[in-house]
């Protein structure tokens, strides 16, 4: 019925003509039963989306964790990681997703089975979209943060919250400007012109003068200093905010791969100048392509276009 947008009235008429079809009242009963299992509601705001109750879903997952591990120490807090990300599906369609997982579930954290979507919205990846469309979910998360526990089958279970995602998402939800701002670091107050100096020990950036905290972000909001431009959406301390390694390593790998290809192509350019007519050119690039193909990590096409022709973020001309 949902697949072909069949109305209840049409289906009722069909059951009158065909006795083999289930009666329409049975279909309505089953639909109501399915709706009771998972309550999905529209998100507030101007953009279309859907959401479920964070607190109720968290209780179900914690209950499942305790049932699967009867020896779990109830005095130890359950570690909950809140994650968010945006995905551009087409030129005019962009989805933002908010999800969570229990870190004690082990390898399930790395799969879709261990992650549960809280809310999804079809809107631009901006602060206002998060603030308005995810307001209900954010309020529930902050309520659990404030109480520090949830009740599961009459037992108080302590909750410890973490926040993860790519850098753009983390800066956005914590009220900071972009990664190119003057004070773009989420965990310290270093100026972007001083990031080159690696002589300072790590303790320097963890000192009271340099360390950024949630209270400091809120205090700088009226002054609009240190790249603080919005109110933080989550009341999670910054030592519980973790940058996802996947996004970090993908960007590092992109940069290293680009440098390697540019170096090889420059060597080819210098070597090909001295070659005569008929001599094979581009040997360094050919060697690199064959080596990478042999390793099986990625496949290069052999086009000699420089990556900078399409910008540092686009290497499809080579990969």
N, C-alpha and C positions, 0 to 999 in steps of 0.2 A: 504494500500500500504506500509506504513512504517512497519507494523507488520510483513509482509511476505517478506519485502525487494523487492517489485515489482518495476521494473523500469518504467519510463514514456513510453518507447517504447512498453514494454509488455502490459501495460494497454491500450495503444492506439490500439493495435491489438485486444485486448479483446472487446473494444467498437465497433470495426468494425464487430465483429461476434454476439454481443448481444446488441440490441437496448435499452434494459432496463437500461443499465449502463450509468451514467452521462458521457458526452463527456470529453475527456482528457483536452481540453483547459479550461473547467470550473473548473476542479480540480486544474490546475496550477494557475488560477486566485484566487481561494479560498486560496491556499497555500500562495500566495504572500500577500493576505490581512491579514492572520494570522501572517505572518512574520513581517508586519508593526506594529502590535499591541505590540509586545514585541521583541526587538532586542537582540538576544543572540549571543555573540561572544566568540571565544576561548580565554583562558587566555594566556598571554605570558609565556615564560619559557619552560623547557623541559618536564614538566609533563602535562598530559591531564586534561582539565577542561573547565568550562564555566563561563561567567560573563555577567552582565547587567550594564547599566549606573547607577551609584549611584545618581548623581545629578538629572537626569530625573526621576528616581523612587522616590526620595525624594520629588520632586515637586508634583508628582501625589498624594503621601500620605498626604502632607501638604494641598493640594487643597481639598482632601476628608475630612480632619479634619475640615477645615474652612467651608465647605458646611454642614457638620453634626452639627456644632456648630456656628451658625451665630453670637452669642453674644461673641465670643472669642475676647479677647483684643489683637489687632494686635501689640501693643507695647510690649507685653510679648513674650519672646523668646520661640520658640518651642524646647522642649528638645528631643534630638535624642541620643539614646544609640546604640553604635556600639558593636557588640558581635562577638566572634570567638571561635571555638572549633575544636578539632580533634576527629575522630571516627575511631577506628580500626575495619574494617569489616571482615577481614580474616587475615591469616598469612602473606599474601603478599599485601593486599589492605588496604590503609589508606586514609581517606578523611579528608580534612580541609575545613571548612565552615566559611564564613564571612557574617554577616547579620546585620540588624538594625531594630529598632522599635521606635515609638513615645511614649514617656512616658505619654503624656496627653491623650492617648486613653483608659486609665483605665485598666479594666480587660482584654482587648484584648492583652495587653502586655504579659500576661501569657499563651497565646494560640498561635497556629500556624497562626491564621488569622491576628494577630497583628504584626507578624515578617516577614520580607522580606529578602530573601537570595540575597546577592549581587554577591558573587562568590563562586565557589566550585572547588576544585582541588583534583585529585587523586595522592597524593604524601606524603612523610614522614612529620611528624609534627616537622619541623625544621625552624630555622630563615631564611635560604636561600630560602626555599620554599615560605614562606610568602613574602619575599622581592621581589622575581622575579615573582612568579605566580600571586600575588595580587597587583603588582606594579600599574596597572592602577586604580584599585579601591582605593588604598591608596592615590594616587595622587589626585583623585577627592575629597576624604574626607578631606585631608589637605588643598585643595583649598577652600572648603566651610568653614573650620576652619579659614583660613586667612581672608576671606572676612567678615565672621560673619553673612551673610544673603544670602537668595536666592530670586529670583523674581518669584512670582506666580500670573499670570493674571495681570501683571502690578503693583503689590504691593510688597514692600520689606518686607520680613518676617525674623525676627531675628532667628538665630539658635544657640543653646547651645549644645555642644557635650559632651557625656559621653562615657566611655569605660568600658566594662564588660567582664567577662569570668572566667575560672578557673585560679588558680595561675600560672600554667605552661604557659598558653597562655599569661597572662599579663606580666610576667617576660620576655618572649621571645620577644614580640612586643615592649617592652620598652627598649630592649637592655641589660638586665641584665642576669647574669648566673642563674643556677638552684636554687631550694629552699634549697639545702644543702650547698650553697656557704657561704663564711665568712660574707658577708653583704647581706643577702637574702631578707631583708625587702624592699618592694617597696616604702614605705612611710617615712622611717627614715634610719639613718646610723648606727644603733646599730650592734655591732659585735655578731656573733652567740654564743660566749662564755659568753656574758653578758645578754642573753635573759632570764635567770633564775631569774634575780633580778627584783622582782615586787614591790620594795619599791619606785621606782621613779613614780611621778605623770605623767599623760598624757601630761601635759604642757611641761615636759622635752623633750619628743620626738617631740614636735611641735616647739621647739626653733630653732633659726637660725643655731645653731651649729649641731643639730641632724636631722632637717627636710630635706628630700630629695626632690628635685624639678627637673623639666624637664631640666632647664638650668644647674643644677649641673651634671646631667647624661651626657649631651653633653660635659661639660667641663672635665669630668673624662675619656672620651673615649680615648684621646691620651695617657693618663697615665695608662689606664687599672687598675684603682683603684676602690675600693668599689664595686667590682663585676660587673663593667660595661665592657662589651666585644663587644657590637655592637651599631650602631647608632639607636636611637628610630625610629620606623616606623611611629608612629602617633605623631603629635604635640599637644597632649592633656595634660594639666596640671595634675599632680598626684592627686590633690584634686578632680578631676573629673573621676578618675579611681576607679571603684567599684568592689570588689571581690564578685562574685555571692554567695549568702547565701546557695543555694542548695548544691554546691560542698563542702562548708565549713562544713555545718551541717552533710552531709553524712560521711565525714571523721571523725568528732567528734563522731558521732553515731557508726561508725565502731569500734573506739577505746574503747568506753564505753562498747559496747556489747562484745567485745573480753575480756576485763577485767572481766566482769561479768561471762562469761562462764569459763574462766580460774580459777577464784576464786571458783566457784561451783565444778569444777572437782578436784581441790586440796582438798576441804573439803571431797569430796567422797573418795579420795585416803587415807586420814588420818583416816576416819571413817571405811572404809572397812577392814583395817588391823586388827581391834579388833573383827571383826565379824567371827562367826564360819561357818562351812560348812552348806550349805542349807539356810543361811540367805540372804535375798535380799540385793543386793548391788546397788550402784549408785542412792540412793534415792534423794539426793540433785539435781542431774542433771534431774532426772525424774520429780521432782517437778517444776523445772524451765521450762522444756519443756511443761508440762501441763498448767502452768500459761501463758506462751507466746501463746500457742494455744488458750487458753480461751480468751485472749485479742484480738487475730486475727491479730496481727501485722506481725508475720512471723512464719514459721513452721520449727521446729528443728527435725532432724532425730534421734537423740539419739546415734549417733556414738561417741565413747569415745576418738577419736583421738584428740590430742592437736592441737590448731590452728597453733602453731609455726612450726609444721611439714611441712606446706606448705607456711610458711611466714606470716607476719602480714597482708598482703593485700589479703589473700585468706582464707576464712572461709567456703568454700563450703562443707567441711567435717562435719560442724555442722548446717549450715543454709540450 
